[in-house]
Amino acid sequence: MFSELNVKLLIASVLFFFLIPTKLGLAESSLLKVDEREIKLDKFFDRYKCPQPNYAQEYIQEADRYNIPYTLLPAISIQESTCGRHYRFDNYWGWNSARTGFSTVAQGIDFVSSQLALGRYYKDKTIKAKLQTYNPNPSYAPKVIQLMTQIENE
């Protein structure tokens, strides 16, 4: 019924899909795992009819890199530029009162993330304090925090 070659191929397949990932420290599900944060951001951006690309992967990557909530910059982008529908100079976040910009949106995500994490005016502050520094209008921080919560609840 099975030739020797078919048996060897079957054994090789089992080893590849089950044993090798385990030996490398990878759970079987990690091979197919989708970052739920990306799904939440996609839904959130769809809700606000944001233009494509929505940069969900870049937001997550830089948030992880700088240890800030992945929801922070997307929420600021909604508040400042309706997620990129109304912006100047690839500056979705109103950085520097939108007087300056970035060479690309991805470069802007990196820069603003780094400033909110490590910049002298933001480092070691709570998210609320960072937002109050970012925009001192008393209604600003609560609005952005509400948007961050919407992303988490998607």
Residue pairs with C-beta under 8 A, 6 or more apart in sequence:
2 10
17 28
18 28
21 27
21 28
21 30
21 31
22 28
35 60
37 56
37 60
37 70
38 56
38 57
38 60
39 154
40 151
40 152
40 154
41 54
41 56
41 59
41 60
41 70
41 74
41 151
41 154
42 54
42 56
43 154
44 74
44 150
44 151
44 154
45 54
45 56
45 74
45 83
47 150
47 154
48 78
48 82
48 83
49 85
50 78
50 82
50 83
50 84
50 85
51 83
51 84
51 85
54 83
55 105
55 106
55 109
56 74
58 105
58 106
58 109
58 110
59 70
59 73
59 74
59 109
60 70
62 73
62 109
62 110
62 113
62 114
63 69
63 70
63 72
63 73
63 113
64 70
65 113
66 113
66 114
66 116
66 117
66 118
67 117
68 113
68 116
68 117
69 127
69 148
70 151
71 147
71 148
71 149
71 151
71 152
72 116
72 127
72 144
72 148
73 93
73 109
73 112
73 113
73 116
74 83
74 147
74 151
75 144
75 145
75 147
75 148
75 150
75 151
76 92
76 93
76 94
76 112
76 134
76 144
77 83
77 84
77 92
77 93
78 147
79 140
79 143
79 144
79 147
80 87
80 92
80 93
80 94
80 98
81 87
81 91
81 92
81 93
81 94
83 92
84 92
84 105
87 98
88 98
88 101
89 98
89 100
89 101
89 102
90 101
90 102
90 103
90 104
90 105
90 107
90 108
91 98
91 100
91 101
91 102
91 108
92 105
92 108
93 108
93 112
94 135
95 108
95 111
95 112
95 115
101 108
102 108
102 111
115 121
115 122
116 122
116 130
116 134
117 123
121 133
122 130
122 133
122 134
125 133
127 145
127 148
128 141
128 145
131 140
131 141
131 144
131 145
132 140
132 141
134 140
135 141
